[in-house]
Amino acid sequence: MTRQLDRLPLPGNPSPGLDLRQAVDGALTALAASADPATVADALLGALARTAATGDTCLVLPAAEAVADARAHLQEGEPGPARTALQRARHHLGRRRFRAG
């Protein structure tokens, strides 16, 4: 099932990428608090999986790719580049707008 890009989500259906957006915000907060990078990477993987399961990946692809980049950096022990990738993902997710109609 795919969602229409030009319509508002139905009541009770979260907007595309909502779970990913929440995970990105949580990861940025966790990294600022010096959380374990492996734990943050696991949380991001879960968000990517849930985004794919709901069929939203195609709607938020640039953000999903940035989150995948952040995971790779976290797995390599590089929190600085991971933060940059997460900020890029947040930018893409923040650009999503719906037209009424």
N, C-alpha and C positions, 0 to 999 in steps of 0.2 A: 504494500500500500504506500503510495506517495502522497504528499500533501501539496496543495496548490500554493504557490508562492504569492499570488496576488490576493489572497483572502485572509482575513483574520482567523486565528484558530477558533474552533468551536469551544463553547464554555466547557470547562473541565479538561480540555486538551492543552497542555503547556505549549508555549511557542517553541519552534524548532531550535534545538541547541540549548535549551534551558538547563538541562542537567550538566552539559559541558561547561556552560557559563558559570554555574555554581561551583563546579570542580576547579575551574581555573582560578576563581576568586579564592577558594579555599587553599589551593596550592600556593598562590602568591602570599597569602597570610601565613601559611605554615613555613614557607621558606624564609620569610622575614623573621620568624621566631626560631630559626635554625633547627627545624624539624629534620628527621631522618630522611634523606633523599629517596631511599628505597621505598619508604612508606608513602611518600608523596607520589612517586612514580606508579605505585600500585593503585592509588586512588584515581590517578589520571587514566590508567588502563581501564578501570571499571567504568569510568564516565564515557570513555570512547566506545566501550562495548555496549553500554546502554543506549548511546546515541545511535549506534549501528542497528541495534535491535528494534528501535522505534522507526527506523527508516529515515532518520534525519541527517545522516552523514552527507548525503549529496547536497543538502540545503546549507550546510555549514562547512563545506569542504576545506576552505582555506584555514579556518580555525582548527579543524580536526587535524590537519597536517601540521600546524604549529604546535598543537598539543603533543603530537607524536614526536616532533623534534625535541620538545621539552623533556619528554620521557627519556629519549636517547641520551640527552645531556645529563639528566639525573642519574641514569645508569652508569655513565662514565665518571660520575662524581664532579660534574661541572655545574654548580648551582647558578653561577652568573649567567652563562648562555641560556640556561633553562628559564630563568626569570625573563630574559629578553624574549624568548619564544612564547612564554605565557602572556606577556604583555601584548605581543603581536596577535595572539589568539583572542585576547580580550578586546582588542581593537576591532578585529573582524566580527566578533559576536556583537559588539556594540553598534555596529553599522547596520544590523538587520532591522529593517523597518517594514511595517505592513501598511498597505493602503486599505482603507475602508471601502467596501463595495462589493 
